[in-house]
Amino acid sequence: QVQIEESGGGTVEPGGSLRLSCVASGSTPSVYSMSWYRQATGQKRELVATVSMIDYKIHYADSVKGRFTLSRDVTENTIHLLMNNLKPEDTAAYYCHLYQMGVDYWGQGTQVTVSS
């Protein structure tokens, strides 16, 4: 079994920054990818950024390119999302996702609110 825990959400003014963290623990012998998704109220969940644990390539949604940076800890199944120049439209619940051996694992989510 895999457990996922996110942290780092909160409320920030437009233009501000936040850093989210995600730690995956438990049985993780063959992680294929780790990602951040977000879901705004009344909207579908969307991919924000993902890192392949095979070749470590990182991909971003067009809406966050140049503002968000995904990084990972080399020795652990831990990823971070540094979010700069936040906009009101970034307001959402942010979820960490791990994909391993055909199974999707999700965290509980952490709320990010961008408001003046």
C-alpha positions in Angstrom: 0.0 0.0 0.0 1.1 3.6 -0.7 0.4 6.6 1.4 0.6 10.1 0.1 0.7 13.2 2.2 0.7 16.8 0.8 1.5 20.0 2.7 2.2 23.6 2.1 -1.2 25.0 0.9 -2.6 28.3 2.2 -3.8 31.7 1.2 -1.7 34.2 -0.6 -2.2 37.5 -2.4 -1.9 37.7 -6.2 1.8 37.7 -7.2 2.8 35.8 -4.1 4.4 32.4 -3.8 3.8 29.1 -2.1 5.7 25.8 -2.0 3.8 22.5 -1.9 5.4 19.2 -0.8 4.3 15.6 -1.4 5.8 12.6 0.4 4.9 9.1 -0.8 5.6 6.3 1.7 4.9 2.6 2.0 5.5 0.1 -0.8 7.0 2.0 -3.7 9.3 -0.4 -5.6 8.4 0.8 -9.1 7.1 4.3 -9.3 6.5 5.4 -12.8 5.5 9.0 -12.3 4.6 11.6 -9.7 2.4 14.6 -10.5 0.5 17.5 -9.2 -3.1 18.0 -10.2 -5.6 20.7 -9.2 -9.3 21.0 -9.1 -11.1 24.3 -8.8 -14.7 24.4 -7.5 -17.0 23.1 -10.2 -14.2 22.3 -12.6 -12.6 19.0 -13.7 -9.3 17.9 -12.2 -6.4 19.0 -14.4 -2.7 18.1 -14.6 -0.4 20.9 -13.4 3.0 19.2 -13.6 4.4 15.7 -13.8 7.8 14.1 -13.5 8.8 10.7 -14.9 10.6 8.5 -12.5 12.1 6.7 -15.5 14.0 9.5 -17.2 13.1 12.4 -14.8 11.7 14.6 -17.5 9.2 17.2 -16.2 6.2 18.5 -18.1 4.0 21.5 -17.2 0.6 22.6 -18.1 0.7 25.7 -20.4 -1.1 27.7 -17.8 1.7 27.4 -15.3 4.8 27.3 -17.5 7.4 29.9 -16.3 5.7 30.3 -12.9 5.7 26.9 -11.3 8.6 24.6 -10.8 8.4 20.9 -9.9 11.4 19.4 -8.2 12.1 16.0 -6.6 14.3 14.7 -3.8 16.8 12.3 -5.3 16.7 9.6 -2.7 13.1 9.7 -1.7 9.7 9.6 -3.3 9.2 13.3 -2.6 8.3 16.1 -4.9 7.8 19.8 -4.4 5.9 22.4 -6.4 7.2 26.0 -6.1 4.5 28.3 -7.3 5.5 31.9 -8.1 3.5 34.8 -9.4 0.3 33.2 -8.3 -2.9 34.4 -9.9 -6.5 34.1 -8.6 -7.2 31.5 -11.3 -4.6 29.3 -9.6 -7.1 28.9 -6.7 -7.9 25.2 -6.3 -7.3 22.1 -4.3 -4.0 20.6 -5.3 -3.5 16.9 -5.3 -0.4 14.8 -5.4 -0.6 11.7 -7.6 1.6 8.7 -7.9 1.4 6.0 -10.6 2.9 2.6 -10.0 2.3 -0.8 -11.6 -1.0 0.2 -13.2 -2.4 1.8 -10.0 -3.2 5.4 -9.3 -2.6 6.8 -5.8 -3.9 10.2 -4.6 -3.3 12.3 -1.7 -6.1 14.1 0.2 -5.3 17.4 -1.3 -4.2 20.8 0.0 -6.1 24.0 -0.7 -4.4 27.0 -2.4 -6.3 30.3 -2.4 -5.1 33.3 -4.2 -7.0 36.4 -3.2 -6.4 40.0 -2.3 
